[in-house]
Amino acid sequence: EVQLVESGGGLVQPGGSLRLSCAASGFTFSNYAMHWVRQAPGKGLEYVSAISSNENITYYANSVKGRFTISRDNSKNMLYLQMVSLRTEDMAVYYCARAGVGGSGWYRNDYWGQGTLVTVSS
Amino acid sequence: QSALTQPASVSGSPGQSITISCTGTSSDVGGYNYVSWYQQHPRKAPKLMIYDVSNRPSGVSNRFSGSKSGNTASLTISGLQAEDEADYYCSSYTTSSTLPVFGGGTKLTVL
């Protein structure tokens, strides 16, 4: 069974830092690209960042570029999101999500974690 | 403002069919067959319902179907059931970004 379990969320002050983790199991993690998607309270979904299966390619939303860093450790089946210079508008539930397979797989997510809440407040 | 436009809400009675639209441009929905649909129940993670415009992942009910015409993609749910009440989001590849884009979401109410 595919499982994605996020952790690392919590309360942080504006300007602070946080590192989110996502533990993957039930599939060959190194074969799949991964995404981080966030959802602000009462709002819609937003892609935050993506990383290819072999870590060669990373993408970021303009809203987080230069502040967030996505990475992965295929030996540990782990996905990470390092967040610095956090702003109140970064407050959201952060989901890790597995990209699909095939040529169009990058543009969909077939499995999602339960999410971890990041609260940015003084 | 989301890159893809969805109605804020739709409603239907049990047994009926409803359709949710997702309007973009030729740079996203209209130009590529990389449209996905997600269902999200309150306080739950999204679930992939349709990908590549009209493909259903294994395990998704055949009451859910997708289509596209021009710059507008559509999700149709037939034989509406109470459990279908949820938020629905479309997503698409776009030439305007290195990441896919979501629609603003549509709240489906089963009357």
Boltz contact constraints between the chains, C-beta under 6 A:
constraints:
  - contact:
      token1: [A, 44]
      token2: [B, 102]
      max_distance: 6.0
  - contact:
      token1: [A, 44]
      token2: [B, 104]
      max_distance: 6.0
  - contact:
      token1: [A, 44]
      token2: [B, 105]
      max_distance: 6.0
  - contact:
      token1: [A, 45]
      token2: [B, 89]
      max_distance: 6.0
  - contact:
      token1: [A, 45]
      token2: [B, 102]
      max_distance: 6.0
  - contact:
      token1: [A, 47]
      token2: [B, 99]
      max_distance: 6.0
  - contact:
      token1: [A, 47]
      token2: [B, 100]
      max_distance: 6.0
  - contact:
      token1: [A, 50]
      token2: [B, 99]
      max_distance: 6.0
  - contact:
      token1: [A, 59]
      token2: [B, 98]
      max_distance: 6.0
  - contact:
      token1: [A, 59]
      token2: [B, 99]
      max_distance: 6.0
  - contact:
      token1: [A, 95]
      token2: [B, 45]
      max_distance: 6.0
  - contact:
      token1: [A, 104]
      token2: [B, 34]
      max_distance: 6.0
  - contact:
      token1: [A, 104]
      token2: [B, 52]
      max_distance: 6.0
  - contact:
      token1: [A, 107]
      token2: [B, 34]
      max_distance: 6.0
  - contact:
      token1: [A, 107]
      token2: [B, 93]
      max_distance: 6.0
  - contact:
      token1: [A, 107]
      token2: [B, 100]
      max_distance: 6.0
  - contact:
      token1: [A, 108]
      token2: [B, 36]
      max_distance: 6.0
  - contact:
      token1: [A, 108]
      token2: [B, 51]
      max_distance: 6.0
  - contact:
      token1: [A, 110]
      token2: [B, 48]
      max_distance: 6.0
  - contact:
      token1: [A, 112]
      token2: [B, 45]
      max_distance: 6.0
  - contact:
      token1: [A, 112]
      token2: [B, 46]
      max_distance: 6.0
  - contact:
      token1: [A, 114]
      token2: [B, 45]
      max_distance: 6.0
